[in-house]
Amino acid sequence: AQQASRVRGLYVIIDPQVTGGRKPMEIARAAINGGARMLQLRDKLRDKGESLPLATALQQLCQDNDAMLIINDHVDVAVAVGSAGVHVGQTDLPVDQARRVLAPHQVLGRSNREIDQLVQSQEMGADHVAFGAIYATTSKGVSRNPQGIEPLSQARAATKVPLVAIGGINAENVA
């Protein structure tokens, strides 16, 4: 609960496949220097052994700056680097199974597209929930229409745990 209460503020996803030619650590440092309190490493294409050095470096950066590192999908990598936690999707490792691997202090977040999924994720024991995509995004190849602001307000009303808005959020529309 204490760790979950830290899930707030700017939460930046670091994905080596969508950096526009910039180095992931460069983006991570800029995000932390710009006020990000959370980073998520999402590396869907490389083998875990290849992404482990980046995860380790990101964990050190977060630790040095009182920020949280969340590892996307890979509970074993989250445990190996001692990150703040893991984030899973609807079709990833189930919450109860991920909890068996995580340390007691590590948080677990879960992605959701529908309000009923948010409620289910909370009931499963997710420490925080993500909702979106709020705006159009190309980073995941999603062809569904974006949720928008009104469903995000409904999501906030339906949740008791920290809520993370995801998808297509950038400097122009973050307000």
ZADO-1210 file (C-alpha; in nm, 4 decimals, padded with zeros to 6 digits):
<atoms>
<atom x="00.0000" y="00.0000" z="00.0000" code="ALA" pos="1"/>
<atom x="00.2836" y="00.2399" z="00.0811" code="GLN" pos="2"/>
<atom x="00.4492" y="00.1804" z="-00.2567" code="GLN" pos="3"/>
<atom x="00.1172" y="00.2043" z="-00.4416" code="ALA" pos="4"/>
<atom x="00.0571" y="00.5457" z="-00.2850" code="SER" pos="5"/>
<atom x="00.3665" y="00.6658" z="-00.4739" code="ARG" pos="6"/>
<atom x="00.1976" y="00.5957" z="-00.8103" code="VAL" pos="7"/>
<atom x="00.1319" y="00.9545" z="-00.9122" code="ARG" pos="8"/>
<atom x="00.2568" y="01.2301" z="-01.1362" code="GLY" pos="9"/>
<atom x="00.4176" y="01.2000" z="-01.4739" code="LEU" pos="10"/>
<atom x="00.4630" y="00.8342" z="-01.5767" code="TYR" pos="11"/>
<atom x="00.6838" y="00.7964" z="-01.8858" code="VAL" pos="12"/>
<atom x="00.7077" y="00.4802" z="-02.0936" code="ILE" pos="13"/>
<atom x="01.0550" y="00.4027" z="-02.2263" code="ILE" pos="14"/>
<atom x="01.0287" y="00.1777" z="-02.5313" code="ASP" pos="15"/>
<atom x="01.3532" y="00.1206" z="-02.7264" code="PRO" pos="16"/>
<atom x="01.1502" y="00.0520" z="-03.0415" code="GLN" pos="17"/>
<atom x="00.9916" y="00.3984" z="-03.0506" code="VAL" pos="18"/>
<atom x="01.2679" y="00.6386" z="-02.9492" code="THR" pos="19"/>
<atom x="01.3040" y="00.8119" z="-03.2841" code="GLY" pos="20"/>
<atom x="01.6744" y="00.7298" z="-03.2911" code="GLY" pos="21"/>
<atom x="01.7421" y="00.8626" z="-02.9409" code="ARG" pos="22"/>
<atom x="01.9018" y="00.6439" z="-02.6758" code="LYS" pos="23"/>
<atom x="01.6541" y="00.5123" z="-02.4176" code="PRO" pos="24"/>
<atom x="01.8724" y="00.6288" z="-02.1263" code="MET" pos="25"/>
<atom x="01.8868" y="00.9789" z="-02.2758" code="GLU" pos="26"/>
<atom x="01.5069" y="00.9878" z="-02.2845" code="ILE" pos="27"/>
<atom x="01.4845" y="00.8467" z="-01.9326" code="ALA" pos="28"/>
<atom x="01.7246" y="01.1073" z="-01.7901" code="ARG" pos="29"/>
<atom x="01.5350" y="01.3874" z="-01.9642" code="ALA" pos="30"/>
<atom x="01.2058" y="01.2528" z="-01.8285" code="ALA" pos="31"/>
<atom x="01.3390" y="01.2362" z="-01.4723" code="ILE" pos="32"/>
<atom x="01.4957" y="01.5829" z="-01.5053" code="ASN" pos="33"/>
<atom x="01.1599" y="01.7070" z="-01.6370" code="GLY" pos="34"/>
<atom x="00.9757" y="01.5827" z="-01.3305" code="GLY" pos="35"/>
<atom x="00.8708" y="01.2264" z="-01.4124" code="ALA" pos="36"/>
<atom x="00.8166" y="01.0243" z="-01.0950" code="ARG" pos="37"/>
<atom x="00.7711" y="00.6927" z="-01.2736" code="MET" pos="38"/>
<atom x="00.9325" y="00.5212" z="-01.5699" code="LEU" pos="39"/>
<atom x="00.8119" y="00.2050" z="-01.7351" code="GLN" pos="40"/>
<atom x="01.0441" y="-00.0065" z="-01.9463" code="LEU" pos="41"/>
<atom x="00.8417" y="-00.1606" z="-02.2267" code="ARG" pos="42"/>
<atom x="01.0605" y="-00.3740" z="-02.4513" code="ASP" pos="43"/>
<atom x="00.8394" y="-00.6079" z="-02.6517" code="LYS" pos="44"/>
<atom x="01.0891" y="-00.7169" z="-02.9172" code="LEU" pos="45"/>
<atom x="01.4247" y="-00.7897" z="-02.7594" code="ARG" pos="46"/>
<atom x="01.5089" y="-01.0958" z="-02.5541" code="ASP" pos="47"/>
<atom x="01.5136" y="-01.0372" z="-02.1796" code="LYS" pos="48"/>
<atom x="01.8896" y="-01.0883" z="-02.1660" code="GLY" pos="49"/>
<atom x="01.9323" y="-00.8044" z="-02.4135" code="GLU" pos="50"/>
<atom x="01.7023" y="-00.5670" z="-02.2248" code="SER" pos="51"/>
<atom x="01.8372" y="-00.6532" z="-01.8773" code="LEU" pos="52"/>
<atom x="02.1301" y="-00.4034" z="-01.8904" code="PRO" pos="53"/>
<atom x="01.8872" y="-00.1232" z="-01.9786" code="LEU" pos="54"/>
<atom x="01.6510" y="-00.2312" z="-01.7001" code="ALA" pos="55"/>
<atom x="01.9410" y="-00.2296" z="-01.4533" code="THR" pos="56"/>
<atom x="02.0539" y="00.1179" z="-01.5617" code="ALA" pos="57"/>
<atom x="01.6979" y="00.2525" z="-01.5443" code="LEU" pos="58"/>
<atom x="01.6558" y="00.1072" z="-01.1963" code="GLN" pos="59"/>
<atom x="01.9721" y="00.2841" z="-01.0807" code="GLN" pos="60"/>
<atom x="01.8546" y="00.6114" z="-01.2364" code="LEU" pos="61"/>
<atom x="01.5188" y="00.5822" z="-01.0617" code="CYS" pos="62"/>
<atom x="01.6745" y="00.4852" z="-00.7310" code="GLN" pos="63"/>
<atom x="01.9120" y="00.7832" z="-00.7472" code="ASP" pos="64"/>
<atom x="01.6208" y="01.0201" z="-00.8156" code="ASN" pos="65"/>
<atom x="01.3489" y="00.8863" z="-00.5844" code="ASP" pos="66"/>
<atom x="01.1464" y="00.7684" z="-00.8825" code="ALA" pos="67"/>
<atom x="00.9814" y="00.4338" z="-00.9519" code="MET" pos="68"/>
<atom x="01.0743" y="00.1908" z="-01.2295" code="LEU" pos="69"/>
<atom x="00.7986" y="-00.0378" z="-01.3543" code="ILE" pos="70"/>
<atom x="00.8831" y="-00.3250" z="-01.5878" code="ILE" pos="71"/>
<atom x="00.6247" y="-00.4085" z="-01.8530" code="ASN" pos="72"/>
<atom x="00.5156" y="-00.7751" z="-01.8685" code="ASP" pos="73"/>
<atom x="00.8346" y="-00.9369" z="-01.7358" code="HIS" pos="74"/>
<atom x="00.7871" y="-01.0143" z="-01.3676" code="VAL" pos="75"/>
<atom x="01.1191" y="-01.1998" z="-01.3553" code="ASP" pos="76"/>
<atom x="01.3073" y="-00.8946" z="-01.4841" code="VAL" pos="77"/>
<atom x="01.1289" y="-00.6745" z="-01.2286" code="ALA" pos="78"/>
<atom x="01.2464" y="-00.9045" z="-00.9513" code="VAL" pos="79"/>
<atom x="01.5981" y="-00.9385" z="-01.0947" code="ALA" pos="80"/>
<atom x="01.6632" y="-00.5626" z="-01.1038" code="VAL" pos="81"/>
<atom x="01.4674" y="-00.4842" z="-00.7879" code="GLY" pos="82"/>
<atom x="01.2312" y="-00.2452" z="-00.9630" code="SER" pos="83"/>
<atom x="00.9319" y="-00.0866" z="-00.7924" code="ALA" pos="84"/>
<atom x="00.7057" y="-00.3304" z="-00.9736" code="GLY" pos="85"/>
<atom x="00.5564" y="-00.4675" z="-01.2897" code="VAL" pos="86"/>
<atom x="00.2780" y="-00.3781" z="-01.5304" code="HIS" pos="87"/>
<atom x="00.0729" y="-00.6456" z="-01.7051" code="VAL" pos="88"/>
<atom x="-00.1919" y="-00.6373" z="-01.9734" code="GLY" pos="89"/>
<atom x="-00.5239" y="-00.8175" z="-01.9940" code="GLN" pos="90"/>
<atom x="-00.3690" y="-01.1193" z="-02.1674" code="THR" pos="91"/>
<atom x="-00.0387" y="-01.1292" z="-01.9779" code="ASP" pos="92"/>
<atom x="00.0480" y="-01.3197" z="-01.6630" code="LEU" pos="93"/>
<atom x="-00.2579" y="-01.3128" z="-01.4324" code="PRO" pos="94"/>
<atom x="-00.2388" y="-01.0885" z="-01.1257" code="VAL" pos="95"/>
<atom x="-00.2406" y="-01.3746" z="-00.8742" code="ASP" pos="96"/>
<atom x="00.0385" y="-01.5565" z="-01.0583" code="GLN" pos="97"/>
<atom x="00.2500" y="-01.2412" z="-01.0868" code="ALA" pos="98"/>
<atom x="00.2074" y="-01.1827" z="-00.7124" code="ARG" pos="99"/>
<atom x="00.3661" y="-01.5226" z="-00.6456" code="ARG" pos="100"/>
<atom x="00.6872" y="-01.4015" z="-00.8062" code="VAL" pos="101"/>
<atom x="00.6995" y="-01.0374" z="-00.6956" code="LEU" pos="102"/>
<atom x="00.8535" y="-00.9270" z="-00.3679" code="ALA" pos="103"/>
<atom x="00.6001" y="-00.7975" z="-00.1133" code="PRO" pos="104"/>
<atom x="00.7095" y="-00.4354" z="-00.1658" code="HIS" pos="105"/>
<atom x="00.6731" y="-00.4470" z="-00.5450" code="GLN" pos="106"/>
<atom x="00.3586" y="-00.3026" z="-00.6992" code="VAL" pos="107"/>
<atom x="00.1511" y="-00.4510" z="-00.9753" code="LEU" pos="108"/>
<atom x="-00.0325" y="-00.2458" z="-01.2360" code="GLY" pos="109"/>
<atom x="-00.2741" y="-00.3715" z="-01.4990" code="ARG" pos="110"/>
<atom x="-00.3930" y="-00.2222" z="-01.8304" code="SER" pos="111"/>
<atom x="-00.7630" y="-00.1804" z="-01.8975" code="ASN" pos="112"/>
<atom x="-00.9748" y="-00.0551" z="-02.1846" code="ARG" pos="113"/>
<atom x="-01.3197" y="-00.0862" z="-02.0273" code="GLU" pos="114"/>
<atom x="-01.4636" y="00.0292" z="-01.6947" code="ILE" pos="115"/>
<atom x="-01.5613" y="-00.3264" z="-01.5973" code="ASP" pos="116"/>
<atom x="-01.2015" y="-00.4348" z="-01.6555" code="GLN" pos="117"/>
<atom x="-01.0838" y="-00.1635" z="-01.4150" code="LEU" pos="118"/>
<atom x="-01.3130" y="-00.2983" z="-01.1460" code="VAL" pos="119"/>
<atom x="-01.1997" y="-00.6558" z="-01.2132" code="GLN" pos="120"/>
<atom x="-00.8331" y="-00.5541" z="-01.1985" code="SER" pos="121"/>
<atom x="-00.8899" y="-00.3931" z="-00.8578" code="GLN" pos="122"/>
<atom x="-01.0750" y="-00.7009" z="-00.7347" code="GLU" pos="123"/>
<atom x="-00.7841" y="-00.9166" z="-00.8523" code="MET" pos="124"/>
<atom x="-00.5520" y="-00.7083" z="-00.6350" code="GLY" pos="125"/>
<atom x="-00.3857" y="-00.4687" z="-00.8777" code="ALA" pos="126"/>
<atom x="-00.2139" y="-00.1853" z="-00.6884" code="ASP" pos="127"/>
<atom x="-00.2809" y="00.0579" z="-00.9700" code="HIS" pos="128"/>
<atom x="-00.4691" y="00.0454" z="-01.2977" code="VAL" pos="129"/>
<atom x="-00.4050" y="00.1976" z="-01.6380" code="ALA" pos="130"/>
<atom x="-00.6864" y="00.3138" z="-01.8646" code="PHE" pos="131"/>
<atom x="-00.6777" y="00.4070" z="-02.2308" code="GLY" pos="132"/>
<atom x="-00.5834" y="00.4738" z="-02.4920" code="ALA" pos="133"/>
<atom x="-00.6987" y="00.8252" z="-02.4102" code="ILE" pos="134"/>
<atom x="-00.5788" y="00.9683" z="-02.7420" code="TYR" pos="135"/>
<atom x="-00.4829" y="00.8064" z="-03.0717" code="ALA" pos="136"/>
<atom x="-00.1512" y="00.6263" z="-03.0494" code="THR" pos="137"/>
<atom x="00.0670" y="00.4354" z="-03.2903" code="THR" pos="138"/>
<atom x="00.3024" y="00.2854" z="-03.0325" code="SER" pos="139"/>
<atom x="00.1041" y="-00.0355" z="-02.9906" code="LYS" pos="140"/>
<atom x="-00.0602" y="-00.0702" z="-03.3303" code="GLY" pos="141"/>
<atom x="-00.4071" y="-00.0295" z="-03.1769" code="VAL" pos="142"/>
<atom x="-00.6761" y="00.0391" z="-03.4330" code="SER" pos="143"/>
<atom x="-00.9568" y="00.1103" z="-03.1804" code="ARG" pos="144"/>
<atom x="-01.0901" y="00.4602" z="-03.1321" code="ASN" pos="145"/>
<atom x="-00.9352" y="00.6507" z="-02.8418" code="PRO" pos="146"/>
<atom x="-01.1315" y="00.6733" z="-02.5166" code="GLN" pos="147"/>
<atom x="-01.1144" y="01.0485" z="-02.4651" code="GLY" pos="148"/>
<atom x="-01.1563" y="01.2552" z="-02.1506" code="ILE" pos="149"/>
<atom x="-01.5146" y="01.1681" z="-02.0458" code="GLU" pos="150"/>
<atom x="-01.4497" y="00.7923" z="-02.0159" code="PRO" pos="151"/>
<atom x="-01.1328" y="00.8793" z="-01.8228" code="LEU" pos="152"/>
<atom x="-01.3467" y="01.0721" z="-01.5729" code="SER" pos="153"/>
<atom x="-01.5760" y="00.7700" z="-01.5448" code="GLN" pos="154"/>
<atom x="-01.2721" y="00.5475" z="-01.4903" code="ALA" pos="155"/>
<atom x="-01.1517" y="00.7742" z="-01.2084" code="ARG" pos="156"/>
<atom x="-01.4942" y="00.7507" z="-01.0417" code="ALA" pos="157"/>
<atom x="-01.4926" y="00.3690" z="-01.0685" code="ALA" pos="158"/>
<atom x="-01.1499" y="00.3138" z="-00.9134" code="THR" pos="159"/>
<atom x="-01.0198" y="00.3212" z="-00.5594" code="LYS" pos="160"/>
<atom x="-00.6559" y="00.2565" z="-00.6492" code="VAL" pos="161"/>
<atom x="-00.4222" y="00.4943" z="-00.8361" code="PRO" pos="162"/>
<atom x="-00.5295" y="00.5411" z="-01.1988" code="LEU" pos="163"/>
<atom x="-00.2809" y="00.5957" z="-01.4822" code="VAL" pos="164"/>
<atom x="-00.4074" y="00.7499" z="-01.8073" code="ALA" pos="165"/>
<atom x="-00.2262" y="00.5958" z="-02.1057" code="ILE" pos="166"/>
<atom x="-00.2104" y="00.6242" z="-02.4807" code="GLY" pos="167"/>
<atom x="-00.1251" y="00.9139" z="-02.7084" code="GLY" pos="168"/>
<atom x="-00.0614" y="01.1611" z="-02.4271" code="ILE" pos="169"/>
<atom x="00.2014" y="01.4156" z="-02.5251" code="ASN" pos="170"/>
<atom x="00.3112" y="01.7722" z="-02.4542" code="ALA" pos="171"/>
<atom x="00.0298" y="01.9168" z="-02.6690" code="GLU" pos="172"/>
<atom x="-00.2618" y="01.7348" z="-02.5013" code="ASN" pos="173"/>
<atom x="-00.1424" y="01.6508" z="-02.1491" code="VAL" pos="174"/>
<atom x="-00.3400" y="01.9366" z="-01.9918" code="ALA" pos="175"/>
</atoms>
